[in-house]
Amino acid sequence: MRLLVLITTYKKTVGRVKTIENTWAKTLREKNIPYYFVTGDKIEVKAPFLFLKNFIESYEQLPLKTYNLLKESLNFEYDYLIKTDDDTFLNANLLTNDILSFDYVGKFNKPSLAPTLHYFKCTEQYKVPKKPAKFEYAEGGMYILSRKAVNKILETPKDEFINTPENYKGEDVFVGDLLHDKTYTKLNINDVNLSKKLNMDITNKGLSIHPVHNILMPKLFNKDLNEQIKILLENPILNDYNKRDLYLKCYDR
């Protein structure tokens, strides 16, 4: 089972790179799991980077960034790609065969969730509601794709990943919609035994936490995993979004 972790970042949030290098990326290194920070910006920080060519960073073009990221990922040998953001805490100890047996795994979101949530990140012409999701999907902070799923997504022409104000799609929504359109079988992971293994909450059984505030992540430096989880659980900065009882939506092979 070969894994690849790609972490999206850009110049305005590059301080998070150091934080990740000093927290959960340590586990990746211990497990010899390759990982790269992915950006279209020129960044001179000592860390493993994957620089996207012919791409200008902007919030509204995250679907296009994801296309480029997935395209570049095929230059690496992997069975499963973990796509995550630089404000996510990933518990890499839980990347097990129980989770890595599906083509698409992530924290469940409903269609039409908060289409105006990120106005503050957008340029003026993109302060418009995003297109609602057609289907349930995995939120963008972290999701896992099999290599087969990556190839399915890339069957869609690159031009369809380019947002316009008239057709403005969220990156995670778009990925979910594409995978449904590729006739994947929907599988609701809600049985007791599996959901314990495939947990996305903020306990030490949880796979990922997102978003984690800039102020909070450095407090996890030089702590073991249990101490890190305790800090995340106790700190009021942590978004209530992470405290919901969420289960996964997966698509089987």
C-alpha positions as a printed NumPy array, in Angstrom:
array([[  0.   ,   0.   ,   0.   ],
       [  1.709,   3.167,  -1.216],
       [  0.575,   6.564,   0.059],
       [  1.212,  10.121,  -1.053],
       [  0.202,  13.18 ,   0.984],
       [ -0.223,  16.533,  -0.797],
       [ -0.821,  19.61 ,   1.378],
       [ -2.129,  22.759,  -0.302],
       [ -0.592,  26.048,   0.8  ],
       [  0.299,  29.473,  -0.623],
       [  2.465,  32.459,   0.258],
       [ -0.009,  34.095,   2.67 ],
       [ -0.234,  30.982,   4.831],
       [  3.276,  29.633,   4.389],
       [  3.897,  29.989,   8.156],
       [  1.758,  26.886,   8.562],
       [  4.363,  24.868,   6.695],
       [  6.781,  25.129,   9.622],
       [  3.977,  24.187,  12.002],
       [  3.086,  21.044,  10.069],
       [  6.762,  20.115,   9.707],
       [  7.015,  20.243,  13.513],
       [  3.764,  18.393,  14.263],
       [  1.964,  15.763,  12.226],
       [  4.463,  15.609,   9.34 ],
       [  6.856,  14.   ,  11.829],
       [  4.616,  10.935,  11.796],
       [  4.693,  10.878,   7.999],
       [  8.488,  10.927,   8.072],
       [  8.597,   8.173,  10.701],
       [  6.352,   6.029,   8.508],
       [  8.274,   6.907,   5.333],
       [  5.129,   8.342,   3.75 ],
       [  6.122,  10.897,   1.087],
       [  4.484,  14.314,   1.349],
       [  4.721,  17.667,  -0.406],
       [  3.379,  21.167,   0.147],
       [  1.667,  22.233,  -3.076],
       [  1.579,  25.837,  -4.282],
       [  1.652,  28.01 ,  -7.38 ],
       [  3.63 ,  30.69 ,  -5.53 ],
       [  7.373,  31.104,  -5.326],
       [  8.202,  30.159,  -1.751],
       [ 11.696,  29.816,  -0.305],
       [ 11.145,  27.743,   2.802],
       [ 13.009,  24.559,   3.636],
       [ 10.405,  21.843,   3.226],
       [  9.347,  19.387,   0.518],
       [  7.452,  21.458,  -2.071],
       [  5.641,  20.648,  -5.278],
       [  5.421,  23.85 ,  -7.331],
       [  2.614,  24.105,  -9.865],
       [  3.566,  25.68 , -13.183],
       [  1.374,  28.104, -15.14 ],
       [ -0.969,  28.58 , -12.194],
       [ -1.755,  31.817, -10.344],
       [ -2.884,  31.326,  -6.734],
       [ -6.337,  32.623,  -5.867],
       [ -9.119,  31.279,  -3.68 ],
       [-11.661,  31.171,  -6.486],
       [ -9.413,  29.014,  -8.678],
       [ -8.993,  26.183,  -6.176],
       [-10.723,  23.708,  -8.521],
       [ -8.057,  24.457, -11.137],
       [ -5.334,  24.088,  -8.488],
       [ -6.804,  20.72 ,  -7.588],
       [ -6.758,  19.645, -11.226],
       [ -3.085,  20.62 , -11.516],
       [ -2.292,  18.918,  -8.203],
       [ -3.957,  15.677,  -9.297],
       [ -2.257,  15.799, -12.682],
       [  1.155,  16.263, -11.049],
       [  0.43 ,  13.496,  -8.553],
       [  0.441,  10.908, -11.339],
       [  4.193,  11.442, -11.645],
       [  4.508,   9.67 ,  -8.279],
       [  3.968,   6.026,  -7.4  ],
       [  1.024,   5.655,  -5.016],
       [ -2.152,   3.674,  -4.449],
       [ -3.891,   6.349,  -2.367],
       [ -3.564,  10.112,  -2.413],
       [ -4.337,  12.091,   0.75 ],
       [ -5.194,  15.641,  -0.298],
       [ -5.215,  18.033,   2.637],
       [ -4.914,  21.736,   3.488],
       [ -2.347,  23.575,   5.6  ],
       [ -4.936,  24.303,   8.324],
       [ -5.663,  20.618,   8.9  ],
       [ -4.304,  18.293,  11.584],
       [ -3.872,  14.779,  10.193],
       [ -3.533,  11.777,  12.487],
       [ -1.34 ,   9.743,  10.149],
       [ -1.282,   6.796,  12.586],
       [ -4.831,   6.011,  11.479],
       [ -4.079,   5.65 ,   7.769],
       [ -4.831,   1.936,   7.852],
       [ -6.216,  -0.683,   5.497],
       [ -9.673,  -0.219,   7.035],
       [ -9.754,   3.307,   5.653],
       [ -7.682,   2.764,   2.551],
       [-10.066,   0.314,   0.931],
       [-12.317,   2.843,  -0.771],
       [-11.881,   5.162,  -3.715],
       [-13.121,   8.324,  -1.98 ],
       [-13.116,   8.979,   1.755],
       [-13.701,  12.179,   3.709],
       [-15.699,  14.167,   6.234],
       [-19.308,  14.23 ,   5.113],
       [-20.903,  17.475,   3.925],
       [-24.456,  17.997,   2.714],
       [-25.362,  19.621,  -0.604],
       [-25.824,  23.41 ,  -0.587],
       [-23.745,  23.905,   2.574],
       [-22.825,  27.593,   3.138],
       [-22.391,  28.739,  -0.51 ],
       [-21.4  ,  32.243,   0.693],
       [-19.093,  31.148,   3.527],
       [-15.781,  32.314,   2.014],
       [-16.718,  35.723,   0.575],
       [-13.913,  37.352,   2.578],
       [-11.309,  35.335,   0.636],
       [-12.628,  36.258,  -2.787],
       [-11.852,  39.011,  -5.241],
       [-14.784,  41.364,  -5.808],
       [-16.276,  39.685,  -8.879],
       [-16.352,  36.351,  -7.075],
       [-18.375,  37.543,  -4.096],
       [-21.282,  35.562,  -5.457],
       [-22.858,  32.332,  -4.176],
       [-21.081,  29.188,  -5.279],
       [-23.001,  26.625,  -7.278],
       [-24.703,  24.246,  -4.836],
       [-23.517,  20.668,  -4.604],
       [-25.589,  18.092,  -6.415],
       [-24.583,  15.351,  -3.997],
       [-23.082,  14.778,  -0.573],
       [-19.319,  15.251,  -0.674],
       [-16.129,  15.21 ,   1.398],
       [-15.156,  18.62 ,   2.812],
       [-12.006,  20.129,   1.382],
       [ -9.799,  20.098,   4.474],
       [ -8.846,  16.457,   3.875],
       [-10.036,  13.687,   1.641],
       [ -8.516,  10.499,   0.295],
       [ -8.616,   9.35 ,  -3.326],
       [ -7.504,   6.076,  -4.824],
       [ -5.358,   6.344,  -7.933],
       [ -8.36 ,   5.064,  -9.862],
       [-10.47 ,   7.958,  -8.537],
       [ -7.76 ,  10.475,  -9.487],
       [ -7.777,   9.157, -13.042],
       [-11.584,   9.321, -13.13 ],
       [-11.542,  12.973, -12.064],
       [ -8.931,  13.797, -14.698],
       [-11.189,  12.462, -17.436],
       [-12.956,  15.817, -17.125],
       [-11.376,  18.469, -19.387],
       [ -9.153,  21.003, -17.63 ],
       [-11.289,  23.918, -18.835],
       [-14.207,  22.716, -16.703],
       [-12.111,  23.294, -13.569],
       [-11.723,  27.015, -14.349],
       [-14.211,  29.072, -12.339],
       [-16.067,  32.087, -13.669],
       [-18.363,  34.322, -11.58 ],
       [-21.306,  32.882, -13.525],
       [-20.247,  29.305, -12.832],
       [-18.456,  29.364,  -9.475],
       [-17.804,  25.938,  -7.942],
       [-16.161,  24.981,  -4.675],
       [-13.2  ,  22.645,  -5.117],
       [-14.459,  19.95 ,  -2.748],
       [-18.003,  20.182,  -4.122],
       [-16.725,  19.823,  -7.668],
       [-14.661,  16.739,  -6.816],
       [-17.664,  15.097,  -5.144],
       [-19.958,  15.884,  -8.06 ],
       [-17.452,  14.54 , -10.582],
       [-17.066,  11.258,  -8.734],
       [-20.821,  10.792,  -8.607],
       [-21.018,  11.55 , -12.311],
       [-18.437,   8.834, -12.922],
       [-21.014,   6.268, -11.718],
       [-19.375,   5.415,  -8.423],
       [-21.585,   3.401,  -6.102],
       [-22.58 ,   5.43 ,  -3.061],
       [-21.882,   3.667,   0.217],
       [-23.016,   5.157,   3.527],
       [-20.488,   4.044,   6.16 ],
       [-22.731,   4.136,   9.189],
       [-22.473,   0.694,  10.767],
       [-21.105,   0.658,  14.299],
       [-17.91 ,  -1.315,  13.754],
       [-16.79 ,   0.433,  10.589],
       [-17.633,   3.92 ,  11.781],
       [-15.407,   3.389,  14.818],
       [-12.519,   2.644,  12.477],
       [-13.392,   5.452,  10.076],
       [-13.854,   8.236,  12.577],
       [-13.357,  11.905,  11.666],
       [-13.869,  13.502,  15.069],
       [-11.393,  15.209,  17.418],
       [-10.561,  12.303,  19.69 ],
       [ -7.38 ,  10.262,  19.44 ],
       [ -9.414,   7.922,  17.224],
       [-10.051,  10.743,  14.759],
       [ -8.348,  10.901,  11.384],
       [ -8.424,  14.64 ,  10.713],
       [ -9.25 ,  17.991,  12.292],
       [-10.092,  21.044,  10.171],
       [ -9.879,  23.97 ,  10.429],
       [ -7.196,  24.409,  13.072],
       [ -6.518,  28.06 ,  13.933],
       [ -3.083,  29.582,  13.195],
       [ -2.575,  30.391,  16.881],
       [ -3.326,  26.846,  17.973],
       [ -1.05 ,  24.684,  15.83 ],
       [  2.304,  25.94 ,  17.223],
       [  1.124,  24.942,  20.705],
       [  1.401,  21.332,  19.544],
       [  5.177,  21.527,  18.935],
       [  7.294,  18.851,  20.653],
       [  4.266,  17.097,  22.149],
       [  3.321,  13.464,  21.652],
       [  0.084,  12.646,  19.86 ],
       [ -2.032,  12.204,  23.003],
       [ -0.874,  15.597,  24.335],
       [ -1.622,  17.187,  20.965],
       [ -5.136,  15.74 ,  20.907],
       [ -5.727,  16.944,  24.476],
       [ -4.732,  20.503,  23.529],
       [ -7.004,  20.401,  20.479],
       [ -9.928,  19.128,  22.546],
       [ -9.545,  21.682,  25.336],
       [ -8.842,  24.812,  23.323],
       [-11.856,  27.075,  22.659],
       [-10.238,  28.366,  19.45 ],
       [-11.069,  25.038,  17.83 ],
       [-14.044,  25.471,  15.524],
       [-17.304,  23.861,  16.7  ],
       [-17.558,  22.347,  13.233],
       [-15.104,  19.674,  14.336],
       [-17.252,  18.666,  17.283],
       [-20.173,  17.389,  15.239],
       [-20.815,  13.669,  15.089],
       [-19.891,  13.124,  11.464],
       [-19.497,   9.919,   9.561],
       [-17.901,   9.232,   6.222],
       [-19.256,   8.954,   2.764],
       [-17.188,   6.588,   0.682],
       [-17.36 ,   5.179,  -2.791],
       [-16.382,   1.573,  -3.17 ],
       [-14.467,   0.021,  -5.989]])
